[in-house]
């Protein structure tokens, strides 16, 4: 069979079955991505309307356009819309962070939660709340004695301490993986040990906290997307977008690394630099999500594996699909938590743990069987 070459007016040969299959695969995945984007939009619109205060689509549209200025306007702009945007941005960031840690460490069980990164961030945030006494809380004895030496206040201190705690876990993981030549299973065991260590540190900090500080730390650790302001959402959104752009620019390097470190170095990839920079950026996103919204478990593990089931191992597709699926999962979990409880909301970290724990066990069993 021959095909008309419209650019030159001549004829060209059949591109072959491989090219046709590749074109059909790209078209199918593009359609799938568009469908998931449409599903996310529909879910977000529906999430605005449901809750203890019911709103119709017309009420939502009027509030978004500024026509409605009553109770509906307050509910949409001050309560539900920030929560929905936070769920989408945080889910996108966790999906991205989970995929990057899995790709850079070449470990399907790696994620910010299983490597102890989230627990390190939680320990750092607890340190900021209790020891540094930030957030306008009633200070306990430890915070009162440390406030003069540490003049940090507000969410910046919580974010900074959460980032430092997450980086501590990341540095230990990178050193063990690089210098000791640990297997993927050993890296996960090291992450579990780090999780226990940081969890113990958080408990120790809580022991010296006042009642108000203790309540703040416990409430913060539950995982909740309703606590962020628009300013914090802008910070998290800009950082997540910048990190996503960086990895999209390095998508071919990630694909080369998936084939092996020796192959990647032969192709000119700076494996050490890519791994170090990538882990720092992934940790930054996970630390910001944890600092602003608490510990949201297993989402960074769940989203990349669903994306791989849909589009394979090509990071050109894995990166946007992991972000999109993470946003869908977290928004769906938060909306389900609001509907299950009725008034108020079930902490979203509880629901993501229920979703992610069975997958984690399944991956462990499958790995053992292999």
ZARO-759240 format. One line per 4 residues: number of its first residue (from 1); their letters; for each residue x, y, z of C-alpha. Coordinates in pm, 1 decimal, decimal comma, always signed. Example, Ala and Ser with C-alpha at 12.3 -4.5 7.8 and 13.67 -1.06 7.14 Angstrom:
REM ZARO-759240
1 = as = +1230,0 -450,0 +780,0 ~ +1367,0 -106,0 +714,0 .
END
This chain:
REM ZARO-759240
1 = xxxx = +0,0 +0,0 +0,0 ~ +118,7 +352,0 -79,4 ~ +40,9 +683,1 +88,7 ~ +21,8 +1027,5 -69,4 .
5 = xxxx = +292,8 +1269,4 +46,4 ~ +96,2 +1595,2 +48,1 ~ +402,2 +1810,5 +116,5 ~ +592,8 +1706,4 -195,4 .
9 = xxxx = +313,3 +1581,0 -415,4 ~ +474,9 +1239,0 -447,7 ~ +429,0 +903,9 -286,0 ~ +588,4 +742,7 +16,0 .
13 = xxxx = +598,0 +388,5 +136,3 ~ +383,9 +244,0 +411,6 ~ +536,1 +355,0 +745,9 ~ +487,7 +1,7 +871,4 .
17 = xxxx = +284,0 -167,4 +1143,8 ~ +514,3 -49,3 +1423,2 ~ +463,9 +317,5 +1335,5 ~ +88,8 +269,1 +1306,0 .
21 = xxxx = +72,9 +94,5 +1642,5 ~ +279,4 +370,0 +1801,4 ~ +52,4 +638,8 +1659,2 ~ -256,3 +453,8 +1779,3 .
25 = xxxx = -101,7 +415,1 +2125,7 ~ -24,8 +786,5 +2150,3 ~ -376,4 +875,5 +2037,3 ~ -529,9 +636,7 +2290,1 .
29 = xxxx = -321,1 +772,4 +2576,4 ~ -393,7 +1131,7 +2478,0 ~ -763,1 +1049,9 +2484,7 ~ -718,8 +882,5 +2822,6 .
33 = xxxx = -540,6 +1188,0 +2961,0 ~ -815,7 +1417,0 +2833,3 ~ -1076,2 +1191,1 +2992,0 ~ -898,7 +1199,1 +3328,4 .
37 = xxxx = -873,6 +1579,4 +3310,7 ~ -1246,0 +1598,4 +3239,2 ~ -1315,8 +1360,6 +3528,5 ~ -1109,0 +1580,7 +3761,9 .
41 = xxxx = -1303,5 +1890,1 +3656,8 ~ -1637,7 +1715,4 +3703,7 ~ -1530,6 +1583,7 +4044,8 ~ -1412,6 +1930,0 +4151,5 .
45 = xxxx = -1741,7 +2092,7 +4046,9 ~ -1940,9 +1822,1 +4223,7 ~ -1724,8 +1856,1 +4536,3 ~ -1813,3 +2226,7 +4555,7 .
49 = xxxx = -2185,2 +2148,5 +4561,1 ~ -2190,7 +1868,2 +4821,8 ~ -2150,0 +1896,9 +5196,4 ~ -2338,8 +1997,5 +5509,0 .
53 = xxxx = -2451,8 +2312,9 +5326,0 ~ -2593,3 +2204,3 +4991,2 ~ -2534,1 +2422,7 +4687,4 ~ -2675,4 +2394,2 +4338,4 .
57 = xxxx = -2467,3 +2432,0 +4023,8 ~ -2635,3 +2768,4 +3965,2 ~ -2531,7 +2886,5 +4314,7 ~ -2172,7 +2783,3 +4245,1 .
61 = xxxx = -2161,8 +2958,4 +3908,4 ~ -2313,7 +3276,1 +4052,2 ~ -2062,9 +3272,0 +4337,7 ~ -1766,9 +3218,9 +4105,5 .
65 = xxxx = -1881,3 +3505,4 +3883,4 ~ -1932,5 +3734,2 +4182,7 ~ -2306,9 +3766,6 +4132,6 ~ -2389,3 +3585,6 +4457,9 .
69 = xxxx = -2265,8 +3767,2 +4769,7 ~ -2449,5 +3583,2 +5047,2 ~ -2380,1 +3263,3 +5236,3 ~ -2317,0 +3066,7 +4917,2 .
73 = xxxx = -2037,3 +3305,9 +4821,2 ~ -1867,0 +3257,0 +5159,5 ~ -1902,1 +2879,1 +5145,9 ~ -1759,2 +2858,9 +4793,1 .
77 = xxxx = -1468,3 +3103,6 +4817,4 ~ -1367,5 +3071,4 +5182,0 ~ -1436,2 +2705,6 +5262,5 ~ -1479,0 +2465,8 +4973,1 .
81 = xxxx = -1279,6 +2612,0 +4685,2 ~ -952,1 +2645,8 +4883,2 ~ -1000,0 +2291,0 +5010,2 ~ -1059,1 +2151,5 +4660,7 .
85 = xxxx = -763,7 +2336,7 +4511,3 ~ -545,9 +2219,8 +4802,0 ~ -646,3 +1857,8 +4742,7 ~ -561,2 +1880,6 +4374,2 .
89 = xxxx = -228,9 +2058,8 +4423,3 ~ -118,9 +1839,1 +4715,4 ~ -222,8 +1522,0 +4531,8 ~ -30,0 +1635,7 +4226,3 .
93 = xxxx = +277,7 +1705,6 +4437,9 ~ +265,4 +1372,4 +4620,4 ~ +214,9 +1179,8 +4297,6 ~ +512,5 +1357,8 +4143,4 .
97 = xxxx = +730,0 +1306,9 +4450,3 ~ +642,8 +937,3 +4470,3 ~ +720,8 +875,8 +4103,9 ~ +1053,1 +1057,8 +4122,7 .
101 = xxxx = +1172,1 +870,2 +4431,8 ~ +1076,7 +537,9 +4271,3 ~ +1257,2 +626,6 +3948,9 ~ +1572,5 +769,3 +4104,7 .
105 = xxxx = +1612,4 +487,8 +4357,8 ~ +1484,3 +223,8 +4109,7 ~ +1255,5 +88,2 +4378,2 ~ +881,6 +33,3 +4318,5 .
109 = xxxx = +813,9 +52,9 +4693,1 ~ +976,1 +393,1 +4738,3 ~ +762,1 +692,3 +4830,5 ~ +786,7 +986,5 +5072,0 .
113 = xxxx = +593,0 +782,8 +5329,9 ~ +774,4 +447,9 +5304,1 ~ +1119,9 +614,0 +5305,3 ~ +1050,0 +811,5 +5622,0 .
117 = xxxx = +1045,0 +1148,7 +5444,3 ~ +693,9 +1231,2 +5563,6 ~ +775,1 +1122,5 +5916,7 ~ +1089,3 +1336,7 +5912,6 .
121 = xxxx = +884,8 +1635,1 +5800,7 ~ +627,6 +1562,3 +6071,2 ~ +899,9 +1549,1 +6336,4 ~ +1042,5 +1878,1 +6215,2 .
125 = xxxx = +701,1 +2042,9 +6216,5 ~ +632,4 +1914,1 +6569,5 ~ +966,8 +2060,2 +6674,8 ~ +865,1 +2397,4 +6530,7 .
129 = xxxx = +524,5 +2393,2 +6700,6 ~ +641,1 +2276,7 +7044,0 ~ +1003,1 +2386,8 +7081,5 ~ +995,2 +2705,8 +6874,3 .
133 = xxxx = +640,3 +2789,2 +6979,8 ~ +522,2 +2913,8 +6638,7 ~ +166,7 +2957,3 +6520,4 ~ +40,9 +3175,9 +6801,1 .
137 = xxxx = -11,1 +2881,7 +7038,1 ~ +9,0 +2894,1 +7413,9 ~ +372,6 +2811,3 +7483,9 ~ +486,3 +2533,3 +7708,8 .
141 = xxxx = +804,0 +2534,8 +7914,9 ~ +1026,9 +2416,1 +7631,2 ~ +898,1 +2674,4 +7385,4 ~ +922,7 +2957,2 +7639,2 .
145 = xxxx = +1291,2 +2886,0 +7696,6 ~ +1373,9 +2848,0 +7326,2 ~ +1180,0 +3135,9 +7172,5 ~ +1450,8 +3393,5 +7245,8 .
149 = xxxx = +1719,3 +3182,5 +7081,5 ~ +1508,5 +3093,9 +6777,5 ~ +1332,5 +3406,6 +6647,9 ~ +1118,3 +3220,6 +6395,1 .
153 = xxxx = +745,4 +3256,7 +6380,9 ~ +456,3 +3146,3 +6168,8 ~ +422,1 +2892,0 +5894,0 ~ +767,3 +2973,0 +5755,0 .
157 = xxxx = +926,2 +2814,9 +6061,5 ~ +704,8 +2507,3 +6037,8 ~ +784,4 +2469,8 +5667,3 ~ +1157,8 +2517,7 +5721,8 .
161 = xxxx = +1173,5 +2265,3 +6005,5 ~ +959,5 +2017,6 +5810,1 ~ +1192,3 +2052,2 +5513,4 ~ +1500,9 +1998,7 +5729,0 .
165 = xxxx = +1347,3 +1689,4 +5885,6 ~ +1256,4 +1550,2 +5545,2 ~ +1603,8 +1628,4 +5412,0 ~ +1760,9 +1443,7 +5704,3 .
169 = xxxx = +1574,2 +1129,0 +5602,7 ~ +1663,5 +1181,5 +5236,5 ~ +2034,4 +1227,9 +5306,7 ~ +2048,5 +906,5 +5510,1 .
173 = xxxx = +1869,5 +712,0 +5235,3 ~ +2101,2 +848,3 +4963,9 ~ +2413,4 +771,8 +5165,7 ~ +2302,1 +416,3 +5238,5 .
177 = xxxx = +2194,8 +353,4 +4879,3 ~ +2512,9 +503,4 +4731,8 ~ +2792,2 +403,4 +4967,0 ~ +2666,3 +69,6 +5094,5 .
181 = xxxx = +2521,8 -52,3 +4765,8 ~ +2200,4 -157,2 +4933,2 ~ +1937,2 -358,6 +4749,4 ~ +1590,4 -208,4 +4689,1 .
185 = xxxx = +1448,0 -420,7 +4970,1 ~ +1716,9 -298,9 +5210,5 ~ +1643,4 +63,3 +5121,1 ~ +1278,8 +11,5 +5217,8 .
189 = xxxx = +1383,7 -149,7 +5545,9 ~ +1608,7 +148,3 +5612,6 ~ +1312,2 +376,2 +5540,9 ~ +1098,4 +183,6 +5788,2 .
193 = xxxx = +1372,3 +220,5 +6050,3 ~ +1391,2 +594,3 +5983,3 ~ +1012,2 +617,4 +6009,3 ~ +1024,9 +454,9 +6351,8 .
197 = xxxx = +1307,3 +687,0 +6457,5 ~ +1128,5 +1006,2 +6352,8 ~ +798,7 +883,5 +6497,3 ~ +971,8 +825,0 +6830,7 .
201 = xxxx = +1119,2 +1173,8 +6810,0 ~ +774,3 +1319,9 +6748,9 ~ +635,2 +1132,4 +7049,7 ~ +921,6 +1257,9 +7264,9 .
205 = xxxx = +850,6 +1616,4 +7158,9 ~ +482,4 +1567,8 +7236,1 ~ +572,2 +1449,1 +7586,0 ~ +710,7 +1792,8 +7670,7 .
209 = xxxx = +428,9 +1987,1 +7500,1 ~ +150,6 +2177,4 +7666,7 ~ -206,7 +2063,6 +7614,9 ~ -270,9 +2318,0 +7339,7 .
213 = xxxx = +56,9 +2238,4 +7163,3 ~ -11,7 +1865,4 +7191,0 ~ -356,0 +1910,3 +7038,8 ~ -207,1 +2119,3 +6757,6 .
217 = xxxx = +57,9 +1857,7 +6675,6 ~ -192,2 +1569,7 +6680,9 ~ -444,5 +1760,1 +6470,4 ~ -172,0 +1864,1 +6228,1 .
221 = xxxx = -45,8 +1504,4 +6188,3 ~ -391,1 +1374,7 +6090,6 ~ -361,8 +1503,8 +5735,0 ~ -615,4 +1763,6 +5629,6 .
225 = xxxx = -638,2 +1972,4 +5311,5 ~ -875,9 +2227,8 +5465,1 ~ -615,9 +2418,7 +5664,9 ~ -431,6 +2601,8 +5385,5 .
229 = xxxx = -485,7 +2963,4 +5291,0 ~ -466,7 +3094,3 +4936,5 ~ -114,0 +3221,3 +5004,3 ~ +8,4 +2875,8 +5102,9 .
233 = xxxx = -164,2 +2725,0 +4801,0 ~ +18,8 +2967,6 +4573,6 ~ +351,8 +2868,8 +4729,8 ~ +284,9 +2496,0 +4700,7 .
237 = xxxx = +142,8 +2529,2 +4349,1 ~ +436,7 +2732,1 +4217,4 ~ +695,7 +2498,3 +4372,0 ~ +517,0 +2187,4 +4241,8 .
241 = xxxx = +487,4 +2335,2 +3892,1 ~ +855,3 +2434,4 +3886,3 ~ +964,5 +2087,5 +4000,5 ~ +735,2 +1923,4 +3743,2 .
245 = xxxx = +887,2 +2136,0 +3466,3 ~ +1237,6 +2036,5 +3579,2 ~ +1157,8 +1666,3 +3557,5 ~ +977,4 +1707,0 +3225,9 .
249 = xxxx = +1296,5 +1861,4 +3091,5 ~ +1486,5 +1558,9 +3228,2 ~ +1234,8 +1298,1 +3114,2 ~ +1484,6 +1132,7 +2879,0 .
253 = xxxx = +1744,7 +1113,9 +3155,5 ~ +1489,5 +939,9 +3378,4 ~ +1412,7 +694,8 +3097,0 ~ +1783,7 +625,3 +3053,6 .
257 = xxxx = +1826,3 +572,5 +3427,5 ~ +1543,2 +318,2 +3420,7 ~ +1756,5 +105,6 +3186,4 ~ +2043,1 +100,2 +3437,3 .
261 = xxxx = +2308,3 +331,2 +3579,8 ~ +2582,2 +206,7 +3346,4 ~ +2363,0 +254,3 +3039,5 ~ +2260,1 +600,9 +3156,9 .
265 = xxxx = +2622,2 +706,4 +3211,4 ~ +2715,1 +570,6 +2869,8 ~ +2444,9 +795,7 +2723,1 ~ +2596,0 +1098,2 +2896,1 .
269 = xxxx = +2361,7 +1123,4 +3197,3 ~ +2512,4 +1260,0 +3517,2 ~ +2351,7 +995,9 +3738,2 ~ +2488,7 +1127,2 +4067,4 .
273 = xxxx = +2385,6 +1485,9 +3995,9 ~ +2044,5 +1383,2 +3866,8 ~ +1977,0 +1163,5 +4168,8 ~ +2092,0 +1423,8 +4421,1 .
277 = xxxx = +1905,9 +1714,8 +4260,9 ~ +1597,0 +1504,2 +4194,6 ~ +1573,2 +1373,8 +4550,1 ~ +1616,0 +1725,4 +4692,1 .
281 = xxxx = +1336,5 +1860,5 +4470,1 ~ +1107,9 +1565,0 +4542,1 ~ +1174,4 +1608,9 +4912,7 ~ +1096,6 +1980,4 +4887,9 .
285 = xxxx = +752,8 +1908,2 +4740,9 ~ +676,6 +1634,5 +4994,9 ~ +795,7 +1855,3 +5281,8 ~ +575,5 +2146,1 +5173,0 .
289 = xxxx = +272,1 +1920,0 +5139,9 ~ +337,5 +1772,9 +5483,4 ~ +402,2 +2112,7 +5640,8 ~ +82,6 +2263,4 +5502,7 .
293 = xxxx = -149,9 +1962,8 +5520,6 ~ -1,1 +1708,4 +5759,6 ~ +91,1 +1346,6 +5689,0 ~ -99,3 +1205,6 +5389,8 .
297 = xxxx = +12,6 +845,6 +5371,9 ~ +64,0 +614,4 +5073,6 ~ -65,2 +851,0 +4803,2 ~ +287,7 +890,3 +4667,6 .
301 = xxxx = +304,8 +512,1 +4637,1 ~ -39,9 +459,3 +4491,8 ~ -54,6 +720,1 +4212,9 ~ +265,7 +621,8 +4021,4 .
305 = xxxx = +171,7 +253,5 +4015,6 ~ -172,7 +329,9 +3876,2 ~ -7,4 +550,8 +3614,6 ~ +232,2 +271,5 +3515,3 .
309 = xxxx = -61,0 +35,9 +3471,1 ~ -217,8 +285,6 +3232,0 ~ +73,9 +418,2 +3025,6 ~ +380,6 +201,6 +3091,9 .
313 = xxxx = +725,1 +318,8 +3196,0 ~ +784,0 +617,3 +2966,2 ~ +839,9 +924,4 +3185,3 ~ +706,4 +1152,9 +2913,6 .
317 = xxxx = +366,7 +1010,8 +3004,4 ~ +432,5 +891,8 +3358,5 ~ +502,7 +1239,9 +3494,0 ~ +174,4 +1408,4 +3391,3 .
321 = xxxx = -32,5 +1095,0 +3455,3 ~ +108,5 +1046,8 +3806,8 ~ +31,9 +1409,4 +3893,5 ~ -319,4 +1387,3 +3751,7 .
325 = xxxx = -400,9 +1057,2 +3922,9 ~ -263,3 +1187,2 +4253,0 ~ -492,4 +1490,4 +4228,4 ~ -790,0 +1267,4 +4146,3 .
329 = xxxx = -723,0 +1028,6 +4436,3 ~ -675,4 +1296,6 +4698,5 ~ -973,5 +1503,2 +4586,3 ~ -1189,0 +1190,5 +4577,9 .
333 = xxxx = -1071,5 +1082,8 +4923,6 ~ -1135,3 +1426,9 +5072,7 ~ -1481,1 +1450,1 +4916,1 ~ -1565,5 +1102,0 +5041,5 .
337 = xxxx = -1448,8 +1199,6 +5389,8 ~ -1680,3 +1500,3 +5390,0 ~ -1975,4 +1288,5 +5279,6 ~ -1912,4 +1001,8 +5522,9 .
341 = xxxx = -1900,0 +1218,8 +5833,4 ~ -2178,0 +1459,7 +5741,8 ~ -2094,3 +1771,4 +5937,4 ~ -1719,3 +1825,3 +5945,9 .
345 = xxxx = -1483,0 +1589,7 +5765,3 ~ -1293,5 +1267,4 +5817,5 ~ -914,7 +1331,3 +5802,5 ~ -802,8 +1258,5 +5449,1 .
349 = xxxx = -484,6 +1089,1 +5573,3 ~ -699,0 +810,6 +5721,4 ~ -866,4 +739,1 +5388,1 ~ -541,2 +742,7 +5189,0 .
353 = xxxx = -395,7 +494,6 +5437,9 ~ -692,2 +264,1 +5379,0 ~ -631,4 +292,5 +5005,2 ~ -253,3 +262,4 +5010,5 .
357 = xxxx = -186,3 -1,6 +5277,3 ~ -340,1 -292,1 +5077,2 ~ -137,7 -191,1 +4769,5 ~ +181,0 -175,2 +4976,2 .
361 = xxxx = +120,5 -526,8 +5109,9 ~ +39,8 -651,5 +4759,7 ~ +366,9 -512,6 +4621,9 ~ +564,9 -666,5 +4907,3 .
365 = xxxx = +406,8 -1010,0 +4853,5 ~ +457,6 -993,0 +4477,3 ~ +820,1 -895,2 +4525,7 ~ +878,2 -1185,1 +4765,4 .
369 = xx = +718,8 -1431,1 +4525,3 ~ +946,5 -1312,4 +4246,3 .
END
